[in-house]
Amino acid sequence: MSYVEVPGAKVPIRMWTDPAKVEDVAMQQLRNVATLPWIKGLAVMPDVHFGKGATVGSVIAMHGAVCPAAVGVDIGCGMSAVKTSLTANDLPGDLTGLRSKIEQAIPVGRGMHDEPVDPGRLRGLPSTDWDDFWGRFDGVAEAVKFRQERATKQMGTLGAGNHFVEFCLDESGSVWLMLHSGSRNVGNELAAFHIGEAQKLPHNQDLIDRDLAVFIADTPPMQAYRNDLFWAQEYAKHNRAIMMALFQDVVRKEFKKAKVTFEPVISCHHNYVAEERYDGMDLLVTRKGAIRAGSGDFGIIPGSMGTGSYIVKGLGNEKSFNSASHGAGRKMSRNAARRRFSTKDLEEQTRGVECRKDSGVVDEIPGAYKPIEKVIDQQRDLVEVVAKLKQVICVKG
């Protein structure tokens, strides 16, 4: 489908989904965003749903301002995937041991490494620039500086919630490695700090929703936020790179005889801010639950832990600010999913996938998400499908 345009206070709301099927609270959030004085455009992805401050699945383009709540609290959250030389025929009949090896290599949930990972010992990672990256931690908000030791030990860890590590097969039987994570606790704390700081500023006192508080360009608060924002986005990117290197190391060891090779890694943020130019104007484009889908850009759009994912290539549709959805999107809250589904439902909906099937992940059950095939179909003018993947192992936090 193409987009549907809904009137907004300052700009039209372009929606790549049926507005009538969007929950009322999410539609109200979108209307609230469209009232902001600095807004120049608002695009809504087919996986849209209610979120804190701004909807998940929204792309907000502003001139001279940025809303930290519209980035999301997991700054830089995103995906990485890589195609391997392995095929389905190389996999053992019982995948339990392989899943266990992955979990041993990559801490999940609140887990962290006993000692910071040394990137220099991981194949394929650059050994330079790490001192510079960590040196810049001295410039982040004072309120978060005491977290440096934790941040170093969480680098290369998964986290919980909807984050995952997966072993997948494409339709030709090739094996892919995929993972989803962000900036861990340090990104969350930086986001929470700056949202609080923005809410104190005088120009934000009369907003329709205090969670939409913004920083204004060329002011000290904006400069401080940009510094911390871009550092956290870089942390998230490094976090995924280290996890992927650890994941590849497991695969090399477990499939020694196959002498596994890997194609270039595809990586994309889906909670972030980028400086982009549209219609001759420099804008700050916030993607919260959306990926960049410029012409030729590779992206990853996952479904749920039982339905599979898509590797896509962007078509460069400027009406969406060169964006596409970040996943299937939830159709019910975590609490609603826990009330609605049982562990028996989880076992049924993840049949054939080696994964957790206990009450701790019932809120991640496939039935709590929108159908990924429909979400893909609704954005055929935003991306083209390169590969369809189906997981055989899913590691959850």
Backbone hydrogen bonds in HBPLUS format (Angstrom, degrees):
<---DONOR---> <-ACCEPTOR-->    atom                        ^
c    i                          cat <-CA-CA->   ^        H-A-AA   ^      H-
h    n   atom  resd res      DA  || num        DHA   H-A  angle D-A-AA Bond
n    s   type  num  typ     dist DA aas  dist angle  dist       angle   num
A0004-VAL N   A0015-MET O   2.76 MM  11  5.04 158.3  1.81 138.6 144.5     1
A0015-MET N   A0004-VAL O   2.75 MM  11  5.04 167.0  1.77 148.7 153.3     2
A0006-VAL N   A0013-ILE O   2.86 MM   7  4.97 166.3  1.88 138.9 143.4     3
A0013-ILE N   A0006-VAL O   2.71 MM   7  4.97 179.6  1.71 161.8 162.0     4
A0010-LYS N   A0034-ALA O   2.83 MM  24  5.54 139.3  2.00 145.5 156.1     5
A0014-ARG N   A0042-LEU O   3.05 MM  28  6.32 160.1  2.09 169.8 163.8     6
A0044-VAL N   A0014-ARG O   2.69 MM  30  5.98 152.1  1.77 164.4 171.4     7
A0016-TRP N   A0044-VAL O   2.86 MM  28  6.00 172.2  1.86 159.6 161.7     8
A0021-LYS N   A0018-ASP O   2.90 MM   3  5.52 155.7  1.95 120.1 127.7     9
A0022-VAL N   A0019-PRO O   3.18 MM   3  5.33 167.1  2.20 108.8 112.4    10
A0026-ALA N   A0023-GLU O   3.04 MM   3  5.40 124.7  2.35 106.4 120.3    11
A0027-MET N   A0023-GLU O   3.02 MM   4  6.37 158.3  2.07 155.8 162.7    12
A0028-GLN N   A0024-ASP O   2.94 MM   4  6.19 155.0  2.00 150.0 156.7    13
A0029-GLN N   A0025-VAL O   3.12 MM   4  6.32 148.7  2.22 135.2 143.2    14
A0030-LEU N   A0026-ALA O   3.01 MM   4  6.35 155.7  2.07 149.5 155.6    15
A0031-ARG N   A0027-MET O   2.96 MM   4  6.25 158.0  2.01 149.9 155.7    16
A0032-ASN N   A0028-GLN O   2.88 MM   4  6.10 148.7  1.98 144.7 153.8    17
A0033-VAL N   A0029-GLN O   2.95 MM   4  6.24 157.1  2.00 151.2 156.6    18
A0034-ALA N   A0030-LEU O   3.06 MM   4  6.32 151.5  2.15 145.0 152.6    19
A0035-THR N   A0032-ASN O   3.07 MM   3  5.39 160.7  2.10 109.1 114.7    20
A0036-LEU N   A0033-VAL O   3.14 MM   3  5.69 165.5  2.16 118.1 122.4    21
A0039-ILE N   A0036-LEU O   3.21 MM   3  5.56 167.6  2.23 116.5 120.4    22
A0063-HIS N   A0038-TRP O   3.03 MM  25  5.60 162.0  2.06 156.8 157.4    23
A0040-LYS N   A0061-ALA O   2.77 MM  21  5.52 172.7  1.77 159.0 156.7    24
A0061-ALA N   A0041-GLY O   2.97 MM  20  5.06 176.5  1.97 147.9 148.8    25
A0043-ALA N   A0059-VAL O   2.94 MM  16  5.03 163.5  1.97 146.1 151.1    26
A0059-VAL N   A0043-ALA O   2.79 MM  16  5.03 155.7  1.84 159.8 162.6    27
A0045-MET N   A0057-GLY O   2.82 MM  12  5.07 169.8  1.83 155.2 157.6    28
A0048-VAL N   A0045-MET O   3.14 MM   3  5.57 146.6  2.26 125.6 124.8    29
A0049-HIS N   A0056-VAL O   2.99 MM   7  5.38 150.4  2.08 143.8 148.4    30
A0056-VAL N   A0049-HIS O   2.89 MM   7  5.38 148.7  1.99 168.4 172.6    31
A0054-ALA N   A0052-LYS O   2.90 MM   2  5.61 137.6  2.08 103.2  91.0    32
A0057-GLY N   A0288-LYS O   2.64 MM 231  5.79 154.4  1.70 143.3 152.6    33
A0058-SER N   A0288-LYS O   3.25 MM 230  5.68 148.2  2.36 148.4 149.0    34
A0288-LYS N   A0058-SER O   3.14 MM 230  5.68 174.2  2.14 172.9 171.9    35
A0060-ILE N   A0286-THR O   2.90 MM 226  5.09 158.1  1.95 148.0 152.0    36
A0286-THR N   A0060-ILE O   2.82 MM 226  5.09 172.6  1.82 150.2 150.7    37
A0062-MET N   A0284-LEU O   3.09 MM 222  5.38 167.2  2.11 138.9 142.1    38
A0284-LEU N   A0062-MET O   2.84 MM 222  5.38 170.1  1.85 164.2 166.2    39
A0217-ALA N   A0064-GLY O   2.86 MM 153  4.81 165.8  1.88 133.8 131.5    40
A0066-VAL N   A0215-PHE O   3.13 MM 149  5.54 146.1  2.25 144.9 154.2    41
A0215-PHE N   A0066-VAL O   2.92 MM 149  5.54 158.1  1.96 155.3 159.2    42
A0070-ALA N   A0067-CYS O   3.01 MM   3  5.35 141.7  2.16 108.5 119.8    43
A0071-VAL N   A0068-PRO O   3.15 MM   3  5.36 161.5  2.19 105.5 110.8    44
A0077-CYS N   A0074-ASP O   3.11 MM   3  5.64 154.2  2.18 140.4 137.4    45
A0076-GLY N   A0271-ASN O   2.71 MM 195  5.07 149.8  1.80 168.3 163.2    46
A0270-HIS N   A0077-CYS O   2.65 MM 193  5.83 155.3  1.71 164.4 155.9    47
A0078-GLY N   A0181-SER O   2.93 MM 103  5.77 159.1  1.98 140.9 145.0    48
A0181-SER N   A0078-GLY O   3.13 MM 103  5.77 143.6  2.27 151.9 161.7    49
A0079-MET N   A0268-CYS O   2.86 MM 189  5.47 152.4  1.94 157.7 162.0    50
A0268-CYS N   A0079-MET O   2.92 MM 189  5.47 158.3  1.97 153.4 157.9    51
A0080-SER N   A0179-LEU O   2.98 MM  99  5.44 152.0  2.06 153.8 156.2    52
A0179-LEU N   A0080-SER O   2.89 MM  99  5.44 153.7  1.96 158.0 160.4    53
A0081-ALA N   A0266-ILE O   2.85 MM 185  5.23 149.3  1.94 147.7 155.8    54
A0266-ILE N   A0081-ALA O   2.79 MM 185  5.23 173.3  1.80 169.1 168.1    55
A0082-VAL N   A0177-LEU O   2.88 MM  95  5.35 148.3  1.98 150.3 158.3    56
A0177-LEU N   A0082-VAL O   2.89 MM  95  5.35 161.0  1.92 154.6 159.8    57
A0263-GLU N   A0083-LYS O   2.92 MM 180  5.51 172.6  1.93 168.1 169.6    58
A0084-THR N   A0175-VAL O   2.88 MM  91  5.61 163.2  1.91 170.6 168.3    59
A0085-SER N   A0261-THR O   2.99 MM 176  5.39 130.8  2.24 153.5 153.3    60
A0175-VAL N   A0086-LEU O   3.01 MM  89  5.37 162.9  2.04 136.3 133.9    61
A0090-ASP N   A0087-THR O   2.91 MM   3  5.51 156.8  1.97 117.8 125.0    62
A0088-ALA N   A0173-GLY O   2.84 MM  85  5.31 133.5  2.06 145.5 159.7    63
A0091-LEU N   A0088-ALA O   3.18 MM   3  5.54 157.7  2.23 110.3 116.9    64
A0099-ARG N   A0095-LEU O   3.03 MM   4  6.29 163.5  2.06 157.5 161.9    65
A0100-SER N   A0096-THR O   3.01 MM   4  6.27 154.8  2.08 147.8 155.1    66
A0101-LYS N   A0097-GLY O   3.02 MM   4  6.30 150.5  2.11 145.5 152.7    67
A0102-ILE N   A0098-LEU O   3.09 MM   4  6.40 155.4  2.16 150.3 156.3    68
A0103-GLU N   A0099-ARG O   3.05 MM   4  6.34 160.8  2.09 151.1 156.0    69
A0104-GLN N   A0100-SER O   2.98 MM   4  6.21 140.1  2.15 142.0 153.0    70
A0105-ALA N   A0101-LYS O   3.09 MM   4  6.31 145.2  2.22 141.9 150.4    71
A0105-ALA N   A0102-ILE O   3.15 MM   3  5.19 122.8  2.49  95.0 109.1    72
A0106-ILE N   A0102-ILE O   2.95 MM   4  6.11 153.0  2.02 154.9 161.9    73
A0158-LEU N   A0107-PRO O   2.93 MM  51  6.22 173.7  1.93 170.2 169.3    74
A0111-GLY N   A0108-VAL O   2.92 MM   3  5.31 153.4  1.99 135.0 136.5    75
A0109-GLY N   A0159-GLY O   3.00 MM  50  4.35 140.8  2.15 120.1 108.1    76
A0113-HIS N   A0153-LYS O   2.98 MM  40  5.10 158.4  2.03 150.3 143.4    77
A0121-ARG N   A0118-ASP O   3.05 MM   3  5.83 164.3  2.07 124.0 128.1    78
A0122-LEU N   A0119-PRO O   3.07 MM   3  5.35 162.8  2.10 111.7 117.2    79
A0125-LEU N   A0122-LEU O   3.42 MM   3  6.04 167.4  2.43 133.0 133.2    80
A0133-PHE N   A0129-ASP O   3.00 MM   4  6.22 156.5  2.06 144.5 150.9    81
A0134-TRP N   A0130-TRP O   2.97 MM   4  6.21 174.2  1.97 157.8 157.7    82
A0135-GLY N   A0131-ASP O   2.80 MM   4  5.81 142.5  1.94 139.3 151.1    83
A0136-ARG N   A0132-ASP O   3.12 MM   4  6.33 138.9  2.30 142.8 151.1    84
A0136-ARG N   A0133-PHE O   3.20 MM   3  5.42 133.6  2.43  99.5 110.9    85
A0137-PHE N   A0134-TRP O   3.03 MM   3  5.26 155.7  2.09 104.3 112.1    86
A0138-ASP N   A0135-GLY O   3.31 MM   3  6.03 158.4  2.36 113.8 118.3    87
A0139-GLY N   A0136-ARG O   3.00 MM   3  5.45 157.7  2.05 109.7 116.8    88
A0140-VAL N   A0137-PHE O   3.13 MM   3  5.47 173.4  2.13 115.9 117.9    89
A0144-VAL N   A0141-ALA O   3.00 MM   3  5.68 164.2  2.02 120.9 126.0    90
A0145-LYS N   A0142-GLU O   3.31 MM   3  5.25 147.1  2.42 100.0 108.9    91
A0147-ARG N   A0144-VAL O   2.95 MM   3  5.69 165.6  1.97 126.7 130.9    92
A0148-GLN N   A0145-LYS O   3.25 MM   3  5.90 154.4  2.32 126.7 125.1    93
A0151-ALA N   A0147-ARG O   2.84 MM   4  6.03 159.0  1.89 158.5 165.7    94
A0152-THR N   A0148-GLN O   2.93 MM   4  6.18 153.0  2.00 154.1 159.8    95
A0153-LYS N   A0149-GLU O   3.17 MM   4  6.43 154.4  2.24 145.3 151.8    96
A0154-GLN N   A0150-ARG O   2.87 MM   4  6.04 134.9  2.07 146.3 159.1    97
A0163-HIS N   A0160-ALA O   3.31 MM   3  5.67 163.2  2.34 123.8 127.0    98
A0164-PHE N   A0180-HIS O   3.25 MM  16  5.28 139.1  2.42 125.0 136.6    99
A0180-HIS N   A0164-PHE O   2.84 MM  16  5.28 150.8  1.93 159.8 161.4   100
A0165-VAL N   A0395-VAL O   2.99 MM 230  5.00 146.7  2.10 135.8 145.4   101
A0395-VAL N   A0165-VAL O   2.73 MM 230  5.00 174.5  1.74 161.3 163.2   102
A0166-GLU N   A0178-MET O   2.71 MM  12  5.10 170.1  1.72 155.5 155.8   103
A0178-MET N   A0166-GLU O   3.00 MM  12  5.10 159.4  2.04 150.0 150.1   104
A0167-PHE N   A0393-ILE O   3.06 MM 226  4.96 155.2  2.13 130.9 137.1   105
A0392-VAL N   A0167-PHE O   2.77 MM 225  5.77 167.1  1.79 166.4 165.4   106
A0393-ILE N   A0167-PHE O   3.30 MM 226  4.96 157.0  2.36 139.4 139.1   107
A0168-CYS N   A0176-TRP O   2.87 MM   8  4.97 176.1  1.87 153.4 153.2   108
A0176-TRP N   A0168-CYS O   2.80 MM   8  4.97 159.9  1.84 134.2 139.3   109
A0169-LEU N   A0390-LYS O   2.90 MM 221  5.35 155.9  1.96 137.0 142.6   110
A0390-LYS N   A0169-LEU O   2.87 MM 221  5.35 150.1  1.96 142.5 151.8   111
A0170-ASP N   A0174-SER O   2.92 MM   4  5.48 153.4  1.99 148.7 157.4   112
A0173-GLY N   A0170-ASP O   2.93 MM   3  5.30 162.1  1.97 114.5 120.3   113
A0187-GLY N   A0183-SER O   3.12 MM   4  4.74 159.9  2.16 128.7 128.1   114
A0188-ASN N   A0184-ARG O   3.32 MM   4  6.58 160.1  2.37 151.4 157.2   115
A0189-GLU N   A0185-ASN O   2.93 MM   4  6.17 160.5  1.96 155.0 159.4   116
A0190-LEU N   A0186-VAL O   3.04 MM   4  6.20 156.4  2.09 143.5 150.0   117
A0191-ALA N   A0187-GLY O   2.97 MM   4  6.10 157.7  2.02 145.7 151.9   118
A0192-ALA N   A0188-ASN O   2.95 MM   4  6.18 166.2  1.97 151.3 154.8   119
A0193-PHE N   A0189-GLU O   2.96 MM   4  6.06 158.9  2.01 145.4 151.2   120
A0194-HIS N   A0190-LEU O   3.07 MM   4  6.25 168.0  2.08 150.4 153.0   121
A0195-ILE N   A0191-ALA O   2.93 MM   4  6.09 154.7  1.99 154.2 161.5   122
A0196-GLY N   A0192-ALA O   3.15 MM   4  6.28 160.1  2.20 143.2 148.3   123
A0197-GLU N   A0193-PHE O   3.00 MM   4  6.33 149.3  2.10 143.5 152.7   124
A0198-ALA N   A0194-HIS O   2.89 MM   4  6.04 160.6  1.92 148.1 152.6   125
A0199-GLN N   A0195-ILE O   3.12 MM   4  6.31 152.5  2.20 145.7 152.5   126
A0200-LYS N   A0197-GLU O   3.19 MM   3  5.46 148.4  2.29 104.0 113.0   127
A0201-LEU N   A0198-ALA O   3.16 MM   3  5.53 154.7  2.22 111.1 118.2   128
A0204-ASN N   A0201-LEU O   3.05 MM   3  5.68 160.8  2.09 120.3 126.5   129
A0205-GLN N   A0202-PRO O   3.23 MM   3  5.62 172.4  2.24 119.3 120.2   130
A0212-LEU N   A0209-ASP O   2.89 MM   3  5.62 164.8  1.92 123.0 128.0   131
A0213-ALA N   A0210-ARG O   3.27 MM   3  5.61 148.4  2.38 116.6 115.7   132
A0223-GLN N   A0219-THR O   2.98 MM   4  6.29 162.1  2.01 158.3 164.0   133
A0224-ALA N   A0220-PRO O   2.94 MM   4  6.14 157.1  1.99 153.4 159.1   134
A0225-TYR N   A0221-PRO O   2.96 MM   4  6.16 156.7  2.01 144.1 150.7   135
A0226-ARG N   A0222-MET O   2.83 MM   4  6.02 171.2  1.84 160.2 162.1   136
A0227-ASN N   A0223-GLN O   3.09 MM   4  6.18 158.0  2.14 141.5 147.3   137
A0228-ASP N   A0224-ALA O   3.16 MM   4  6.40 166.1  2.18 148.3 151.1   138
A0229-LEU N   A0225-TYR O   2.68 MM   4  5.78 163.6  1.71 161.6 167.4   139
A0230-PHE N   A0226-ARG O   2.99 MM   4  5.98 175.7  1.99 150.0 151.5   140
A0231-TRP N   A0227-ASN O   3.14 MM   4  6.24 147.5  2.25 138.2 147.6   141
A0232-ALA N   A0228-ASP O   2.91 MM   4  6.07 160.9  1.94 148.7 153.5   142
A0233-GLN N   A0229-LEU O   2.90 MM   4  6.19 152.5  1.98 150.0 158.4   143
A0234-GLU N   A0230-PHE O   3.08 MM   4  6.18 148.2  2.18 134.7 142.7   144
A0235-TYR N   A0231-TRP O   2.88 MM   4  6.21 148.5  1.98 145.1 154.8   145
A0236-ALA N   A0232-ALA O   2.96 MM   4  6.22 161.0  1.99 149.5 153.2   146
A0237-LYS N   A0233-GLN O   3.12 MM   4  6.38 155.9  2.18 141.8 148.0   147
A0238-HIS N   A0234-GLU O   2.92 MM   4  6.19 163.1  1.94 153.5 157.7   148
A0239-ASN N   A0235-TYR O   2.75 MM   4  5.95 155.1  1.81 152.4 160.6   149
A0240-ARG N   A0236-ALA O   3.06 MM   4  6.33 160.1  2.10 150.1 153.3   150
A0241-ALA N   A0237-LYS O   3.01 MM   4  6.25 154.5  2.08 143.8 151.7   151
A0242-ILE N   A0238-HIS O   2.88 MM   4  6.12 159.7  1.92 157.2 160.7   152
A0243-MET N   A0239-ASN O   3.05 MM   4  6.26 163.3  2.08 146.9 152.0   153
A0244-MET N   A0240-ARG O   2.84 MM   4  6.00 159.9  1.88 149.8 155.6   154
A0245-ALA N   A0241-ALA O   3.00 MM   4  6.19 151.2  2.08 140.4 148.3   155
A0246-LEU N   A0242-ILE O   2.90 MM   4  6.17 155.9  1.96 150.9 157.4   156
A0247-PHE N   A0243-MET O   2.81 MM   4  6.01 155.6  1.86 149.6 157.0   157
A0248-GLN N   A0244-MET O   2.84 MM   4  6.06 159.9  1.88 148.2 153.3   158
A0249-ASP N   A0245-ALA O   2.99 MM   4  6.15 148.0  2.09 139.6 148.5   159
A0250-VAL N   A0246-LEU O   3.07 MM   4  6.42 150.6  2.16 145.1 151.9   160
A0251-VAL N   A0247-PHE O   3.09 MM   4  6.44 160.2  2.13 149.8 154.9   161
A0252-ARG N   A0248-GLN O   2.87 MM   4  6.15 159.5  1.91 152.7 158.0   162
A0253-LYS N   A0249-ASP O   3.11 MM   4  6.31 160.4  2.15 146.8 151.4   163
A0254-GLU N   A0250-VAL O   2.89 MM   4  6.08 158.5  1.93 154.1 160.5   164
A0255-PHE N   A0251-VAL O   2.94 MM   4  5.87 138.0  2.12 145.9 154.9   165
A0258-ALA N   A0255-PHE O   3.05 MM   3  5.48 133.8  2.27 108.2 120.5   166
A0259-LYS N   A0256-LYS O   3.05 MM   3  5.45 153.2  2.12 111.0 119.0   167
A0289-GLY N   A0270-HIS O   2.65 MM  19  5.14 144.2  1.77 160.9 173.7   168
A0290-ALA N   A0270-HIS O   3.19 MM  20  4.84 151.1  2.28 124.4 130.1   169
A0272-TYR N   A0287-ARG O   2.90 MM  15  5.47 151.2  1.98 145.8 153.5   170
A0287-ARG N   A0272-TYR O   2.85 MM  15  5.47 166.9  1.87 167.1 170.9   171
A0274-ALA N   A0285-VAL O   2.94 MM  11  5.31 153.7  2.01 141.7 150.1   172
A0285-VAL N   A0274-ALA O   2.86 MM  11  5.31 164.8  1.88 169.2 164.6   173
A0276-GLU N   A0283-LEU O   3.00 MM   7  5.45 157.7  2.05 153.2 159.0   174
A0283-LEU N   A0276-GLU O   2.74 MM   7  5.45 173.0  1.75 172.4 174.7   175
A0278-TYR N   A0281-MET O   3.01 MM   3  5.37 154.8  2.07 151.9 151.0   176
A0281-MET N   A0278-TYR O   2.90 MM   3  5.37 157.1  1.95 116.1 123.7   177
A0291-ILE N   A0324-ALA O   2.90 MM  33  5.39 153.8  1.97 141.3 149.6   178
A0324-ALA N   A0291-ILE O   2.98 MM  33  5.39 140.5  2.14 145.1 152.0   179
A0293-ALA N   A0322-ASN O   2.53 MM  29  4.87 176.3  1.53 128.5 129.9   180
A0316-GLY N   A0293-ALA O   3.05 MM  23  5.92 152.6  2.12 154.4 151.4   181
A0297-ASP N   A0294-GLY O   2.89 MM   3  5.29 167.5  1.91 134.2 137.5   182
A0296-GLY N   A0314-GLY O   2.96 MM  18  5.20 160.3  2.00 139.9 133.5   183
A0314-GLY N   A0297-ASP O   2.68 MM  17  4.97 160.6  1.72 144.0 150.6   184
A0299-GLY N   A0312-VAL O   2.87 MM  13  5.14 157.7  1.92 140.4 141.8   185
A0312-VAL N   A0299-GLY O   2.93 MM  13  5.14 169.6  1.94 138.1 141.6   186
A0301-ILE N   A0310-TYR O   2.88 MM   9  5.17 171.1  1.88 158.3 161.3   187
A0310-TYR N   A0301-ILE O   2.91 MM   9  5.17 154.8  1.98 130.6 139.0   188
A0328-ALA N   A0302-PRO O   3.02 MM  26  6.52 116.8  2.44 151.4 162.5   189
A0303-GLY N   A0308-GLY O   2.85 MM   5  5.39 125.8  2.14 134.3 147.7   190
A0307-THR N   A0304-SER O   3.44 MM   3  5.44 158.5  2.49 104.0 109.4   191
A0309-SER N   A0389-LEU O   2.90 MM  80  5.09 148.3  2.01 128.0 137.7   192
A0389-LEU N   A0309-SER O   2.77 MM  80  5.09 173.5  1.77 151.8 153.7   193
A0311-ILE N   A0387-ALA O   2.85 MM  76  5.04 167.5  1.87 150.8 154.9   194
A0386-VAL N   A0311-ILE O   2.73 MM  75  5.38 165.8  1.75 149.9 151.5   195
A0387-ALA N   A0311-ILE O   3.16 MM  76  5.04 157.8  2.21 134.6 135.3   196
A0313-LYS N   A0384-GLU O   2.85 MM  71  5.34 151.3  1.93 151.6 161.1   197
A0384-GLU N   A0313-LYS O   2.88 MM  71  5.34 156.5  1.93 147.7 154.9   198
A0315-LEU N   A0382-LEU O   2.88 MM  67  5.32 153.0  1.95 146.6 139.6   199
A0320-SER N   A0317-ASN O   3.13 MM   3  5.81 151.9  2.22 115.2 122.0   200
A0322-ASN N   A0317-ASN O   2.97 MM   5  5.00 151.6  2.05 131.6 134.2   201
A0321-PHE N   A0318-GLU O   2.92 MM   3  4.46 159.9  1.96 100.3 104.6   202
A0370-LYS N   A0329-GLY O   2.89 MM  41  5.80 165.6  1.91 177.5 176.7   203
A0331-LYS N   A0368-ALA O   2.85 MM  37  5.72 172.4  1.86 140.9 143.3   204
A0337-ALA N   A0333-SER O   2.94 MM   4  6.19 152.5  2.02 146.2 153.8   205
A0338-ARG N   A0334-ARG O   2.99 MM   4  6.30 153.5  2.06 149.1 155.8   206
A0339-ARG N   A0335-ASN O   3.04 MM   4  6.33 148.1  2.15 144.5 153.1   207
A0340-ARG N   A0336-ALA O   2.91 MM   4  6.04 148.7  2.00 145.2 154.3   208
A0341-PHE N   A0337-ALA O   2.91 MM   4  5.83 164.7  1.94 154.0 156.1   209
A0346-LEU N   A0342-SER O   3.05 MM   4  6.43 153.7  2.12 144.2 151.7   210
A0347-GLU N   A0343-THR O   2.89 MM   4  6.15 157.8  1.94 147.7 152.8   211
A0348-GLU N   A0344-LYS O   3.07 MM   4  6.31 157.1  2.12 145.6 151.4   212
A0349-GLN N   A0345-ASP O   2.88 MM   4  6.12 162.7  1.91 154.8 159.3   213
A0350-THR N   A0346-LEU O   3.00 MM   4  6.04 128.5  2.27 144.9 156.2   214
A0351-ARG N   A0348-GLU O   3.40 MM   3  5.29 158.8  2.45 106.7 105.5   215
A0353-VAL N   A0350-THR O   2.99 MM   3  5.52 153.1  2.06 143.3 142.0   216
A0354-GLU N   A0392-VAL O   2.85 MM  38  6.03 175.4  1.85 141.7 140.1   217
A0394-CYS N   A0354-GLU O   2.97 MM  40  6.25 162.3  2.00 149.8 150.6   218
A0361-VAL N   A0358-ASP O   3.23 MM   3  6.10 172.5  2.24 124.8 126.8   219
A0362-VAL N   A0359-SER O   3.42 MM   3  5.19 171.7  2.43 101.3 103.7   220
A0364-GLU N   A0361-VAL O   2.92 MM   3  5.36 159.7  1.96 114.0 120.8   221
A0365-ILE N   A0362-VAL O   3.08 MM   3  5.22 162.7  2.11 115.4 116.1   222
A0368-ALA N   A0365-ILE O   2.94 MM   3  5.68 167.7  1.95 127.6 131.8   223
A0369-TYR N   A0366-PRO O   2.98 MM   3  5.56 166.8  2.00 122.7 126.2   224
A0375-VAL N   A0371-PRO O   3.20 MM   4  6.52 158.8  2.25 151.1 157.4   225
A0376-ILE N   A0372-ILE O   2.96 MM   4  6.21 157.5  2.01 152.1 157.3   226
A0377-ASP N   A0373-GLU O   2.98 MM   4  6.18 158.4  2.03 143.9 150.2   227
A0378-GLN N   A0374-LYS O   3.00 MM   4  6.21 143.0  2.14 147.6 156.3   228
A0379-GLN N   A0376-ILE O   3.11 MM   3  5.56 162.5  2.14 113.4 119.0   229
A0382-LEU N   A0379-GLN O   2.92 MM   3  5.14 160.6  1.96 111.2 115.9   230
A0383-VAL N   A0379-GLN O   3.14 MM   4  6.45 153.8  2.21 162.5 168.1   231
